[in-house]
Amino acid sequence: MEFPAASALRGRVPWSGLLLAVFLLTFWIPPTAARFAIVSTSAVEGQDVILRLRNTPPNVTRFIWYKGIEMKYHNFIGSRAWNHSEYLTGPEYSGREEINLEGSLIIRNVTVREQGVYIVVAVLSKSPSVRGFGWLRVYRPLNMPTLLASNTTVTENEDAVVMTCHTDKLHQLVIQCYESAAEGEDEAIP
């Protein structure tokens, strides 16, 4: 025996039921919020860097910055209250860091020592605090190599030339020179 209303609705979906389902799904499933984070940044040693914040929540009362993966006092850089000028510094503060009113961390004359993970905590007025993570990469500048020749005027198959390449000690540079041994063949010079 069949439910009496089932025969009348066979093969069709009642619009009111479908609309109710869409309505409930829309309001019962909260949208995924954009995650609060530090925009990961790359810089060359000696530049000024701004570690900007992405998706900063509303009603922030304080920003707290840490260097490293732990929110411990020995990693504490500084803290800035948003609504007044209270500014605290910690052991990781070198005098070159500044937290601006948007909560971003400015590091002046960045060094390789500052490379790594950073954590920022946004303290909210009426909600739990939120944390954001980001990475700072710092590269050393590359110096242009200098190539010196022992002799610039040579006669083919009679004179020798010694090529010397000077670079900074941090980076290795490999140079290979080739001499034509015969038609169509190249031979590496040791």
C-alpha positions as CSV (number, residue, x, y, z in Angstrom):
1,M,0.0,0.0,0.0
2,E,1.3,3.4,-1.0
3,F,1.1,6.7,0.8
4,P,-1.8,8.6,-0.7
5,A,0.2,11.7,-1.7
6,A,3.0,9.7,-3.2
7,S,1.1,8.8,-6.3
8,A,0.4,12.4,-7.1
9,L,4.0,13.4,-6.7
10,R,5.6,10.5,-8.5
11,G,8.5,11.7,-10.8
12,R,8.2,15.3,-9.6
13,V,9.9,17.2,-6.7
14,P,7.8,19.6,-4.8
15,W,9.3,23.1,-5.1
16,S,8.4,24.1,-1.6
17,G,10.5,21.2,-0.2
18,L,13.5,22.0,-2.5
19,L,13.3,25.7,-1.5
20,L,13.2,24.8,2.2
21,A,16.3,22.6,1.8
22,V,18.2,25.3,0.0
23,F,17.2,27.9,2.6
24,L,18.3,25.7,5.5
25,L,21.6,24.8,3.9
26,T,22.3,28.5,3.2
27,F,21.7,29.6,6.8
28,W,22.9,26.5,8.7
29,I,26.3,26.1,7.1
30,P,28.4,29.1,7.9
31,P,30.7,30.3,5.1
32,T,34.3,29.5,5.4
33,A,36.1,32.6,6.7
34,A,39.2,33.8,5.1
35,R,42.2,32.9,7.3
36,F,44.1,35.6,9.1
37,A,47.7,35.4,8.1
38,I,51.0,37.1,7.5
39,V,51.9,37.6,3.8
40,S,55.1,35.6,3.3
41,T,57.8,37.9,1.9
42,S,61.2,37.6,0.3
43,A,63.9,40.4,0.6
44,V,67.5,41.0,-0.1
45,E,69.8,41.6,2.9
46,G,69.9,45.3,3.7
47,Q,66.4,46.2,2.5
48,D,63.5,47.4,4.6
49,V,60.7,44.8,4.8
50,I,57.1,45.0,5.7
51,L,55.4,41.8,6.9
52,R,51.8,42.7,6.0
53,L,48.7,41.1,7.4
54,R,45.9,39.5,5.3
55,N,42.3,39.2,6.4
56,T,42.7,41.1,9.6
57,P,39.6,40.6,11.8
58,P,37.5,43.5,13.0
59,N,37.7,45.0,16.5
60,V,41.4,44.2,17.1
61,T,42.7,45.8,20.3
62,R,46.3,44.7,20.2
63,F,48.9,43.0,17.8
64,I,51.6,40.8,19.3
65,W,54.5,39.6,17.2
66,Y,56.8,36.6,17.7
67,K,59.7,35.2,15.7
68,G,59.9,31.5,15.5
69,I,57.3,28.7,15.8
70,E,56.6,29.1,19.5
71,M,54.7,31.9,21.3
72,K,57.2,32.1,24.2
73,Y,58.7,35.1,25.8
74,H,62.2,34.5,24.4
75,N,60.6,34.8,20.9
76,F,58.6,37.9,21.7
77,I,59.4,40.9,19.3
78,G,56.8,43.4,20.4
79,S,53.2,44.4,21.0
80,R,51.2,47.4,20.0
81,A,47.8,48.4,21.3
82,W,45.6,49.6,18.5
83,N,43.6,52.3,20.3
84,H,46.5,54.1,22.1
85,S,50.2,54.4,21.9
86,E,51.2,51.5,24.3
87,Y,54.2,49.8,22.7
88,L,56.0,46.9,24.4
89,T,59.2,45.2,23.3
90,G,60.8,41.8,24.0
91,P,64.0,39.8,23.7
92,E,63.8,39.5,19.9
93,Y,63.5,43.3,19.5
94,S,66.7,44.8,18.0
95,G,65.6,48.4,17.6
96,R,65.0,48.0,13.9
97,E,61.4,46.6,14.2
98,E,58.2,48.6,14.3
99,I,54.6,47.6,14.5
100,N,52.4,50.0,12.5
101,L,48.7,50.8,13.3
102,E,47.5,48.2,10.7
103,G,49.5,45.6,12.7
104,S,52.2,45.0,10.1
105,L,55.7,44.5,11.2
106,I,58.4,46.7,9.6
107,I,62.0,45.5,9.8
108,R,64.6,48.0,8.7
109,N,67.9,46.9,7.2
110,V,67.0,43.2,7.3
111,T,69.7,40.6,7.8
112,V,69.8,36.9,7.2
113,R,69.3,36.4,11.0
114,E,65.7,37.7,10.6
115,Q,64.8,34.9,8.1
116,G,62.2,32.4,9.4
117,V,58.7,31.9,10.6
118,Y,56.8,34.8,12.2
119,I,53.6,34.6,14.3
120,V,51.2,37.5,14.9
121,V,48.4,37.4,17.5
122,A,45.4,39.7,17.0
123,V,43.7,40.3,20.4
124,L,40.0,41.0,19.8
125,S,37.7,43.0,22.0
126,K,34.8,40.5,22.3
127,S,36.1,37.3,20.8
128,P,39.0,34.9,21.3
129,S,42.4,35.9,19.9
130,V,43.4,34.8,16.4
131,R,46.8,33.8,15.2
132,G,48.5,34.2,11.8
133,F,51.6,32.7,10.5
134,G,54.0,33.7,7.7
135,W,57.6,33.3,6.4
136,L,60.3,35.8,5.7
137,R,63.1,34.8,3.3
138,V,66.2,36.9,3.2
139,Y,68.8,36.5,0.4
140,R,72.3,37.8,0.3
141,P,73.1,40.1,-2.6
142,L,75.2,38.5,-5.4
143,N,78.3,40.5,-6.4
144,M,79.2,40.5,-10.1
145,P,82.3,38.4,-10.7
146,T,85.4,40.0,-12.2
147,L,87.2,38.2,-15.0
148,L,90.9,39.1,-15.5
149,A,93.0,38.0,-18.5
150,S,96.8,37.7,-18.2
151,N,97.3,38.8,-21.8
152,T,94.9,40.5,-24.1
153,T,96.9,40.5,-27.3
154,V,97.8,36.9,-28.3
155,T,98.9,35.1,-31.4
156,E,96.9,32.0,-32.3
157,N,98.8,28.7,-31.4
158,E,101.7,30.6,-29.9
159,D,100.7,32.6,-26.8
160,A,98.8,31.4,-23.7
161,V,96.2,33.3,-21.7
162,V,95.4,32.7,-18.1
163,M,91.8,33.7,-17.1
164,T,91.2,34.4,-13.4
165,C,87.7,34.9,-12.0
166,H,87.3,36.8,-8.7
167,T,84.0,36.3,-6.8
168,D,82.9,36.8,-3.2
169,K,83.8,33.9,-1.0
170,L,80.1,33.0,-0.3
171,H,79.3,31.9,-3.8
172,Q,81.0,29.4,-6.1
173,L,81.3,30.2,-9.8
174,V,82.4,27.6,-12.3
175,I,83.9,28.7,-15.6
176,Q,84.9,26.4,-18.5
177,C,87.0,27.6,-21.4
178,Y,87.1,25.7,-24.7
179,E,89.8,25.7,-27.4
180,S,89.1,24.7,-31.0
181,A,91.2,21.5,-31.5
182,A,90.1,20.7,-35.0
183,E,87.3,21.5,-37.3
184,G,84.0,20.8,-35.6
185,E,85.5,19.5,-32.3
186,D,85.9,21.4,-29.1
187,E,88.2,20.3,-26.3
188,A,87.9,21.5,-22.8
189,I,91.0,23.3,-21.3
190,P,91.7,22.1,-17.8
